[in-house]
């Protein structure tokens, strides 16, 4: 049986630069709205006094395949290669689990490249959603824009109680 590999991310020192996000998106040529790894914010929220919790946590998505082409050639995943804070480690899960046990504020990810199996097909439960209509856009020589001035004036001169 082959060894299982994963990512150990020490989010205590993640600077939030998003170089992992950008490099992954470029490496895999993901379209707008798709990512192999995302950066999430935990906080800021007050712990006590002047102490705040604020973490930037890189999280692989269901599209992460740990850069199978790169790792098959003996190279690390592109997110690890481009991590400016050097907080991402790629390796066998057994070795990474030992490192995880030694220090808090780390996460161990074993991404599964199974986007449909992991989440299933998305079916909206919101029956009242708006649907956009497709339109043809043509080039024009001039553009005219109209603003409803009365609304702007009323909003500008209304007091906090909503009265003029």
BALOBA-1460 file (C-alpha; in Angstrom, 3 decimals):
// residues 164
<rec num="1" residu="x" x="0.000" y="0.000" z="0.000"/>
<rec num="2" residu="x" x="1.372" y="3.431" z="-0.920"/>
<rec num="3" residu="x" x="2.034" y="6.113" z="1.653"/>
<rec num="4" residu="x" x="-0.578" y="8.846" z="2.205"/>
<rec num="5" residu="x" x="0.671" y="12.429" z="1.793"/>
<rec num="6" residu="x" x="-0.720" y="15.667" z="3.132"/>
<rec num="7" residu="x" x="-0.067" y="19.280" z="4.073"/>
<rec num="8" residu="x" x="0.817" y="20.480" z="7.550"/>
<rec num="9" residu="x" x="0.014" y="24.166" z="7.898"/>
<rec num="10" residu="x" x="1.325" y="26.170" z="10.852"/>
<rec num="11" residu="x" x="-1.282" y="28.923" z="10.787"/>
<rec num="12" residu="x" x="0.151" y="30.682" z="13.850"/>
<rec num="13" residu="x" x="2.684" y="32.342" z="11.566"/>
<rec num="14" residu="x" x="0.699" y="32.608" z="8.309"/>
<rec num="15" residu="x" x="1.012" y="36.215" z="7.148"/>
<rec num="16" residu="x" x="-2.077" y="36.089" z="4.938"/>
<rec num="17" residu="x" x="-0.133" y="37.022" z="1.787"/>
<rec num="18" residu="x" x="-2.227" y="34.611" z="-0.337"/>
<rec num="19" residu="x" x="0.753" y="33.542" z="-2.454"/>
<rec num="20" residu="x" x="-0.443" y="29.940" z="-2.004"/>
<rec num="21" residu="x" x="-3.865" y="30.881" z="-3.408"/>
<rec num="22" residu="x" x="-2.487" y="32.775" z="-6.399"/>
<rec num="23" residu="x" x="0.206" y="30.236" z="-7.294"/>
<rec num="24" residu="x" x="-2.265" y="27.332" z="-7.123"/>
<rec num="25" residu="x" x="-4.819" y="29.159" z="-9.247"/>
<rec num="26" residu="x" x="-2.160" y="29.976" z="-11.863"/>
<rec num="27" residu="x" x="-0.565" y="26.500" z="-11.822"/>
<rec num="28" residu="x" x="-3.886" y="24.748" z="-12.424"/>
<rec num="29" residu="x" x="-5.462" y="27.480" z="-14.559"/>
<rec num="30" residu="x" x="-8.621" y="27.530" z="-12.447"/>
<rec num="31" residu="x" x="-11.327" y="29.896" z="-13.722"/>
<rec num="32" residu="x" x="-12.820" y="32.771" z="-11.742"/>
<rec num="33" residu="x" x="-14.609" y="31.424" z="-8.677"/>
<rec num="34" residu="x" x="-12.571" y="28.189" z="-8.390"/>
<rec num="35" residu="x" x="-9.590" y="27.556" z="-6.106"/>
<rec num="36" residu="x" x="-7.396" y="24.682" z="-5.028"/>
<rec num="37" residu="x" x="-6.647" y="26.422" z="-1.726"/>
<rec num="38" residu="x" x="-8.362" y="29.341" z="0.002"/>
<rec num="39" residu="x" x="-7.370" y="31.616" z="2.841"/>
<rec num="40" residu="x" x="-9.894" y="32.010" z="5.652"/>
<rec num="41" residu="x" x="-9.965" y="34.516" z="8.496"/>
<rec num="42" residu="x" x="-10.587" y="33.440" z="12.067"/>
<rec num="43" residu="x" x="-11.250" y="36.692" z="13.848"/>
<rec num="44" residu="x" x="-10.501" y="39.282" z="14.860"/>
<rec num="45" residu="x" x="-12.342" y="38.830" z="18.121"/>
<rec num="46" residu="x" x="-11.434" y="39.896" z="21.614"/>
<rec num="47" residu="x" x="-9.982" y="37.241" z="23.909"/>
<rec num="48" residu="x" x="-9.591" y="39.463" z="26.970"/>
<rec num="49" residu="x" x="-8.367" y="42.998" z="27.618"/>
<rec num="50" residu="x" x="-6.052" y="44.018" z="24.783"/>
<rec num="51" residu="x" x="-5.597" y="40.450" z="23.465"/>
<rec num="52" residu="x" x="-7.286" y="39.519" z="20.192"/>
<rec num="53" residu="x" x="-7.586" y="36.302" z="18.237"/>
<rec num="54" residu="x" x="-6.822" y="36.711" z="14.536"/>
<rec num="55" residu="x" x="-5.623" y="33.838" z="12.380"/>
<rec num="56" residu="x" x="-5.229" y="33.458" z="8.619"/>
<rec num="57" residu="x" x="-5.754" y="29.793" z="7.789"/>
<rec num="58" residu="x" x="-4.990" y="28.342" z="4.321"/>
<rec num="59" residu="x" x="-7.453" y="25.532" z="3.593"/>
<rec num="60" residu="x" x="-7.177" y="23.180" z="0.597"/>
<rec num="61" residu="x" x="-10.466" y="22.784" z="-1.284"/>
<rec num="62" residu="x" x="-11.964" y="19.734" z="-2.952"/>
<rec num="63" residu="x" x="-10.071" y="20.739" z="-6.116"/>
<rec num="64" residu="x" x="-6.680" y="20.238" z="-4.400"/>
<rec num="65" residu="x" x="-4.845" y="17.216" z="-5.771"/>
<rec num="66" residu="x" x="-1.587" y="18.110" z="-3.937"/>
<rec num="67" residu="x" x="-0.179" y="19.045" z="-7.358"/>
<rec num="68" residu="x" x="-0.079" y="15.412" z="-8.511"/>
<rec num="69" residu="x" x="1.996" y="16.254" z="-11.612"/>
<rec num="70" residu="x" x="4.620" y="18.138" z="-9.580"/>
<rec num="71" residu="x" x="4.824" y="15.615" z="-6.725"/>
<rec num="72" residu="x" x="5.074" y="12.695" z="-9.174"/>
<rec num="73" residu="x" x="8.228" y="14.396" z="-10.472"/>
<rec num="74" residu="x" x="9.729" y="14.746" z="-6.984"/>
<rec num="75" residu="x" x="8.753" y="18.384" z="-6.443"/>
<rec num="76" residu="x" x="6.500" y="19.763" z="-3.710"/>
<rec num="77" residu="x" x="3.044" y="21.265" z="-4.249"/>
<rec num="78" residu="x" x="3.099" y="24.771" z="-5.720"/>
<rec num="79" residu="x" x="1.481" y="26.273" z="-2.585"/>
<rec num="80" residu="x" x="4.332" y="24.959" z="-0.426"/>
<rec num="81" residu="x" x="6.923" y="26.185" z="-2.930"/>
<rec num="82" residu="x" x="5.510" y="29.718" z="-2.979"/>
<rec num="83" residu="x" x="4.625" y="30.108" z="0.726"/>
<rec num="84" residu="x" x="6.428" y="33.308" z="1.731"/>
<rec num="85" residu="x" x="6.061" y="32.653" z="5.470"/>
<rec num="86" residu="x" x="7.330" y="29.068" z="5.051"/>
<rec num="87" residu="x" x="4.464" y="27.669" z="7.145"/>
<rec num="88" residu="x" x="3.414" y="24.836" z="4.836"/>
<rec num="89" residu="x" x="5.029" y="21.387" z="4.871"/>
<rec num="90" residu="x" x="4.317" y="18.568" z="2.433"/>
<rec num="91" residu="x" x="5.094" y="14.969" z="3.313"/>
<rec num="92" residu="x" x="3.871" y="11.596" z="4.529"/>
<rec num="93" residu="x" x="0.960" y="11.920" z="6.955"/>
<rec num="94" residu="x" x="2.706" y="9.768" z="9.578"/>
<rec num="95" residu="x" x="5.657" y="12.186" z="9.757"/>
<rec num="96" residu="x" x="3.429" y="15.256" z="9.650"/>
<rec num="97" residu="x" x="1.226" y="13.887" z="12.461"/>
<rec num="98" residu="x" x="4.288" y="13.700" z="14.743"/>
<rec num="99" residu="x" x="5.100" y="17.352" z="14.010"/>
<rec num="100" residu="x" x="1.450" y="18.270" z="14.584"/>
<rec num="101" residu="x" x="1.471" y="16.692" z="18.042"/>
<rec num="102" residu="x" x="4.503" y="18.775" z="19.033"/>
<rec num="103" residu="x" x="2.965" y="22.221" z="18.435"/>
<rec num="104" residu="x" x="-0.492" y="23.812" z="18.682"/>
<rec num="105" residu="x" x="-2.035" y="26.105" z="16.040"/>
<rec num="106" residu="x" x="-1.359" y="23.753" z="13.156"/>
<rec num="107" residu="x" x="-3.694" y="21.831" z="10.892"/>
<rec num="108" residu="x" x="-3.015" y="18.649" z="8.944"/>
<rec num="109" residu="x" x="-4.823" y="18.316" z="5.635"/>
<rec num="110" residu="x" x="-5.098" y="15.224" z="3.483"/>
<rec num="111" residu="x" x="-6.900" y="16.611" z="0.438"/>
<rec num="112" residu="x" x="-9.025" y="14.266" z="-1.631"/>
<rec num="113" residu="x" x="-9.331" y="15.293" z="-5.259"/>
<rec num="114" residu="x" x="-12.950" y="14.219" z="-5.519"/>
<rec num="115" residu="x" x="-15.002" y="17.392" z="-5.896"/>
<rec num="116" residu="x" x="-18.286" y="15.747" z="-6.885"/>
<rec num="117" residu="x" x="-17.946" y="12.712" z="-4.620"/>
<rec num="118" residu="x" x="-17.044" y="14.905" z="-1.642"/>
<rec num="119" residu="x" x="-19.792" y="17.489" z="-2.005"/>
<rec num="120" residu="x" x="-22.249" y="16.047" z="-4.514"/>
<rec num="121" residu="x" x="-23.888" y="18.049" z="-7.238"/>
<rec num="122" residu="x" x="-25.064" y="21.456" z="-5.995"/>
<rec num="123" residu="x" x="-28.818" y="21.887" z="-6.119"/>
<rec num="124" residu="x" x="-30.199" y="25.189" z="-4.865"/>
<rec num="125" residu="x" x="-32.889" y="24.942" z="-2.207"/>
<rec num="126" residu="x" x="-33.867" y="28.580" z="-2.740"/>
<rec num="127" residu="x" x="-36.872" y="28.563" z="-5.086"/>
<rec num="128" residu="x" x="-37.207" y="32.367" z="-4.953"/>
<rec num="129" residu="x" x="-33.812" y="33.064" z="-6.493"/>
<rec num="130" residu="x" x="-33.456" y="35.574" z="-9.296"/>
<rec num="131" residu="x" x="-32.377" y="34.405" z="-12.705"/>
<rec num="132" residu="x" x="-30.253" y="36.607" z="-14.920"/>
<rec num="133" residu="x" x="-31.253" y="37.063" z="-18.521"/>
<rec num="134" residu="x" x="-28.674" y="36.801" z="-21.266"/>
<rec num="135" residu="x" x="-28.299" y="39.970" z="-23.313"/>
<rec num="136" residu="x" x="-26.264" y="40.913" z="-26.340"/>
<rec num="137" residu="x" x="-23.926" y="43.844" z="-25.779"/>
<rec num="138" residu="x" x="-23.112" y="46.001" z="-28.781"/>
<rec num="139" residu="x" x="-20.463" y="48.696" z="-29.091"/>
<rec num="140" residu="x" x="-21.813" y="52.244" z="-29.269"/>
<rec num="141" residu="x" x="-20.216" y="55.564" z="-30.109"/>
<rec num="142" residu="x" x="-21.698" y="57.377" z="-27.111"/>
<rec num="143" residu="x" x="-23.119" y="56.517" z="-23.702"/>
<rec num="144" residu="x" x="-25.796" y="58.358" z="-21.774"/>
<rec num="145" residu="x" x="-26.470" y="57.799" z="-18.087"/>
<rec num="146" residu="x" x="-29.486" y="59.138" z="-16.210"/>
<rec num="147" residu="x" x="-29.650" y="59.580" z="-12.428"/>
<rec num="148" residu="x" x="-32.872" y="60.109" z="-10.499"/>
<rec num="149" residu="x" x="-31.830" y="63.357" z="-8.827"/>
<rec num="150" residu="x" x="-34.843" y="63.732" z="-6.473"/>
<rec num="151" residu="x" x="-33.937" y="60.522" z="-4.605"/>
<rec num="152" residu="x" x="-30.372" y="61.651" z="-4.129"/>
<rec num="153" residu="x" x="-31.437" y="65.059" z="-2.824"/>
<rec num="154" residu="x" x="-33.957" y="63.499" z="-0.405"/>
<rec num="155" residu="x" x="-31.393" y="61.060" z="0.918"/>
<rec num="156" residu="x" x="-28.881" y="63.843" z="1.342"/>
<rec num="157" residu="x" x="-31.174" y="66.117" z="3.340"/>
<rec num="158" residu="x" x="-33.032" y="63.547" z="5.477"/>
<rec num="159" residu="x" x="-32.306" y="63.660" z="9.178"/>
<rec num="160" residu="x" x="-31.521" y="60.648" z="11.323"/>
<rec num="161" residu="x" x="-35.251" y="60.245" z="12.095"/>
<rec num="162" residu="x" x="-35.981" y="59.893" z="8.348"/>
<rec num="163" residu="x" x="-37.878" y="63.202" z="8.147"/>
<rec num="164" residu="x" x="-36.957" y="66.154" z="5.982"/>
